[in-house]
């Protein structure tokens, strides 16, 4: 848990130390005042604030009690004894917190914080895949909505996807909805992958033809990174170490030096002695890592901001706590069925 002095002066001093090179001083002072009031309300209302690694730096470094990737924050949500959970992330993350804590009030600061990847598949899509491939277990990426999780056997995150697939010990698996993450997992586990929805009339009677069934969903941030990006960066900075998120294409991941979840990338940067590094992921994540590691040289290239994560601000977080607005509500039958797949995920690998 993050422990820090929550006075305005202390918050301003911290933000100034970390962000003065990139954020104007008057803005840091305003952000510090907002953060102070949020932290006061957090205590008054017995609330906990969870902050995803993609939150903008002033928020990330001021109000969360816990920060991390979706797996870490899912675990923190499962463990909390607070009455209110404020999830500074996107809707599917707040839904996961509600799935794990049905008696808690779970708030998301902006009702516009969706996810292109989560929106790429529906519960009906999953039921059709299960009809077409009967008996094949469904692994669902955490970046999905509750009704999709409810149709699944087990969830996974980018940090434990391989471990989850291997834990099933089956010849075949349906892996949804991220096309690129599925491709990277297939490559790492040596499985042959197909995307049957691209050729809906095709049948696959030969068991040797496929071992993983994928879905053509993509993250609108990570799909933008290309081999050309990597080639251009290496041409200019041949000693750079390139880190790619597993939601990047398999070609981009293969051309990078390291691939891992947001938490894994943070740990890599903390330990690396590389002269400079580049992150192929959401740009606020890069800003947060750069602020926390001022002695490391991060290249600020190929940066793409998630428009959904960008909806979460200190102003909206304050209003959400004040009014207790944008509460996550999930049908109880869906929640119970989704809970099984999330709990199974949480039992796979206690360390990222």
Order of alpha helices (4+ residues) and beta strands (2+ residues): alpha-alpha-beta-alpha-beta-alpha-beta-alpha-beta-alpha-beta-alpha-beta-alpha-beta-alpha-beta-beta-alpha-beta-alpha-beta-alpha-beta-alpha-alpha-alpha
